[in-house]
Amino acid sequence: MDLNELKKMITGKIMENEPMANHTSYGIGGPALAFIKPKSINDLQMIKSFAKKHQVPVNCIGSGSNLLVSDEGINSFVVSLEKSFKKILFDENKCYAGASVKLSKLVKECIKQNLGGLETLIGIPGTLGGALIMNAGAFGNEISNYLTAIELLNSNGVVEQVSANEIEFGYRSSTINKNDIILNAEFQLKKASETEIRKNRDQANLSRKSTQPLKFRSAGSVFKNPKDFAAGYLIDQAGLKGKSIGGAIVSDIHANFIINQANAKAEDVVQLIKLIRNAIYKKYSIVLELEITTLGFPEGTFNA
Ligand SMILES: Cc1cc2nc3c(=O)[nH]c(=O)nc-3n(C[C@H](O)[C@H](O)[C@H](O)COP(=O)(O)OP(=O)(O)OC[C@H]3O[C@@H](n4cnc5c(N)ncnc54)[C@H](O)[C@@H]3O)c2cc1C
């Protein structure tokens, strides 16, 4: 496979063997075969067809704020929409936004329009695309609550409009096909006073700042909350706050956060995850499910 061929086909940038540590909030991860910043839908279609021809998987990422990538890296093309697909448009209560718009930016623009609904998601550090795949949420609100439709590039390279009610959204999950690339989304928001929206936003900001270790590198909550319990509470009760392996440590502010404290390797995080899962299973007979997305690990890596 000659990547120069692909370079001639697209206008976006291709970085060969690019360390994923440069593109994840953890600051962890070995190289991707190629890290690609497409500039247009046409670029994306070219990348998809080139990858298909050479049987290389394609992973689309946003800000990498929910990602743990292995130290060995990923044998795939990693596509980042970060610099493209950034438009935000309003039409009365409707909002159309590109997949690489940051959630915080989207909330700010909605406030300017006196449109409420998304403001409690303000502190989630990712893009709209990542938020939709994960059905990101905070303080009882989820990104899917106000979604009416998405536009995506499907695995055949065709642009498709999908209505929100064709997608099943659950707790940090969606049925959006993992091989599809989200391009844009449409929301139906509600008119509200600026004071009310700002109040909701400020409350969410304050709660986040007082309960999360925001000064350190992490990918947010590592585990989903099991039925009836907060994962952080269980990990805390198991006495694991402050437990460290290599450069990774269980936050003593929020036990469901594993922090990259000192040049942690992915392997340090993996070992800590396994230790936690083991301990929680032994103490409560509960199997903690991962909330973070993992790339480049062999199957079974995270089993306790
Ligand atoms: C300090 C901190 C606090 C956090 N708090 C919260 C919280 O309160 N609630 C919450 O839900 N999450 C939280 N997170 C996790 C994370 O920010 C969210 O999951 C966020 O929505 C991920 O967005 P991203 O753009 O970074 O996605 P990435 O991490 O880049 O990717 C996540 C997944 O989405 C896919 N993806 C991304 N963009 C696209 C696209 N355009 N098309 C198709 N697939 C795509 C990726 O392939 C991957 O599977 C937190 C993280 C941190 C670091």
The ligand as an SDF file (V2000), in Angstrom:
LIG
                    3D

 53 58  0  0  0  0  0  0  0  0999 V2000
  -12.7180   15.3090   32.3200 C   0  0  0  0  0  0  0  0  0  0  0  0
  -13.7330   14.5420   31.5290 C   0  0  0  0  0  0  0  0  0  0  0  0
  -15.0660   14.5930   31.8960 C   0  0  0  0  0  0  0  0  0  0  0  0
  -16.0380   13.8760   31.1670 C   0  0  0  0  0  0  0  0  0  0  0  0
  -17.3390   13.9400   31.5550 N   0  0  0  0  0  0  0  0  0  0  0  0
  -18.2780   13.2810   30.8390 C   0  0  0  0  0  0  0  0  0  0  0  0
  -19.6590   13.3700   31.2180 C   0  0  0  0  0  0  0  0  0  0  0  0
  -20.0470   14.0520   32.1580 O   0  0  0  0  0  0  0  0  0  0  0  0
  -20.5750   12.6780   30.4740 N   0  0  0  0  0  0  0  0  0  0  0  0
  -20.1930   11.9150   29.4010 C   0  0  0  0  0  0  0  0  0  0  0  0
  -21.0800   11.3180   28.7540 O   0  0  0  0  0  0  0  0  0  0  0  0
  -18.8950   11.8160   29.0300 N   0  0  0  0  0  0  0  0  0  0  0  0
  -17.9270   12.4750   29.7160 C   0  0  0  0  0  0  0  0  0  0  0  0
  -16.6190   12.3700   29.3380 N   0  0  0  0  0  0  0  0  0  0  0  0
  -16.2330   11.4830   28.2330 C   0  0  0  0  0  0  0  0  0  0  0  0
  -16.1590   12.1450   26.8410 C   0  0  0  0  0  0  0  0  0  0  0  0
  -15.8540   13.5100   26.9480 O   0  0  0  0  0  0  0  0  0  0  0  0
  -17.4690   11.9710   26.0680 C   0  0  0  0  0  0  0  0  0  0  0  0
  -17.7330   10.6050   25.8420 O   0  0  0  0  0  0  0  0  0  0  0  0
  -17.4270   12.7090   24.7120 C   0  0  0  0  0  0  0  0  0  0  0  0
  -18.7250   12.7280   24.1880 O   0  0  0  0  0  0  0  0  0  0  0  0
  -16.4800   12.0620   23.7140 C   0  0  0  0  0  0  0  0  0  0  0  0
  -16.3780   12.9360   22.5890 O   0  0  0  0  0  0  0  0  0  0  0  0
  -15.0590   12.9600   21.6980 P   0  0  0  0  0  0  0  0  0  0  0  0
  -15.2860   13.8740   20.5570 O   0  0  0  0  0  0  0  0  0  0  0  0
  -13.8660   13.2290   22.5190 O   0  0  0  0  0  0  0  0  0  0  0  0
  -15.0780   11.4570   21.1640 O   0  0  0  0  0  0  0  0  0  0  0  0
  -13.8310   10.4650   21.0450 P   0  0  0  0  0  0  0  0  0  0  0  0
  -13.3090   10.1400   22.3930 O   0  0  0  0  0  0  0  0  0  0  0  0
  -12.8710   10.9780   20.0430 O   0  0  0  0  0  0  0  0  0  0  0  0
  -14.5760    9.1780   20.4550 O   0  0  0  0  0  0  0  0  0  0  0  0
  -15.5560    8.4990   21.2170 C   0  0  0  0  0  0  0  0  0  0  0  0
  -16.2810    7.5070   20.2890 C   0  0  0  0  0  0  0  0  0  0  0  0
  -17.0280    8.2310   19.3250 O   0  0  0  0  0  0  0  0  0  0  0  0
  -16.6330    7.8560   18.0000 C   0  0  0  0  0  0  0  0  0  0  0  0
  -16.7080    9.0700   17.1730 N   0  0  0  0  0  0  0  0  0  0  0  0
  -16.2490   10.3030   17.4460 C   0  0  0  0  0  0  0  0  0  0  0  0
  -16.5980   11.1730   16.4830 N   0  0  0  0  0  0  0  0  0  0  0  0
  -17.2970   10.4600   15.5660 C   0  0  0  0  0  0  0  0  0  0  0  0
  -17.9380   10.7790   14.3180 C   0  0  0  0  0  0  0  0  0  0  0  0
  -17.9450   12.0260   13.8220 N   0  0  0  0  0  0  0  0  0  0  0  0
  -18.5560    9.7890   13.6440 N   0  0  0  0  0  0  0  0  0  0  0  0
  -18.5830    8.5230   14.1310 C   0  0  0  0  0  0  0  0  0  0  0  0
  -17.9850    8.1570   15.2790 N   0  0  0  0  0  0  0  0  0  0  0  0
  -17.3660    9.1170   15.9910 C   0  0  0  0  0  0  0  0  0  0  0  0
  -15.2190    7.2910   18.1510 C   0  0  0  0  0  0  0  0  0  0  0  0
  -14.9180    6.3570   17.1210 O   0  0  0  0  0  0  0  0  0  0  0  0
  -15.3320    6.6080   19.5020 C   0  0  0  0  0  0  0  0  0  0  0  0
  -15.9530    5.3460   19.3660 O   0  0  0  0  0  0  0  0  0  0  0  0
  -15.6330   13.0820   30.0450 C   0  0  0  0  0  0  0  0  0  0  0  0
  -14.2720   13.0620   29.6710 C   0  0  0  0  0  0  0  0  0  0  0  0
  -13.3320   13.7770   30.3930 C   0  0  0  0  0  0  0  0  0  0  0  0
  -11.8950   13.7510   29.9570 C   0  0  0  0  0  0  0  0  0  0  0  0
  1  2  1  0
  2  3  1  0
  2 52  2  0
  3  4  2  0
  4  5  1  0
  4 50  1  0
  5  6  2  0
  6  7  1  0
  6 13  1  0
  7  8  2  0
  7  9  1  0
  9 10  1  0
 10 11  2  0
 10 12  1  0
 12 13  2  0
 13 14  1  0
 14 15  1  0
 14 50  1  0
 15 16  1  0
 16 17  1  0
 16 18  1  0
 18 19  1  0
 18 20  1  0
 20 21  1  0
 20 22  1  0
 22 23  1  0
 23 24  1  0
 24 25  2  0
 24 26  1  0
 24 27  1  0
 27 28  1  0
 28 29  2  0
 28 30  1  0
 28 31  1  0
 31 32  1  0
 32 33  1  0
 33 34  1  0
 33 48  1  0
 34 35  1  0
 35 36  1  0
 35 46  1  0
 36 37  1  0
 36 45  1  0
 37 38  2  0
 38 39  1  0
 39 40  1  0
 39 45  2  0
 40 41  1  0
 40 42  2  0
 42 43  1  0
 43 44  2  0
 44 45  1  0
 46 47  1  0
 46 48  1  0
 48 49  1  0
 50 51  2  0
 51 52  1  0
 52 53  1  0
M  END
$$$$
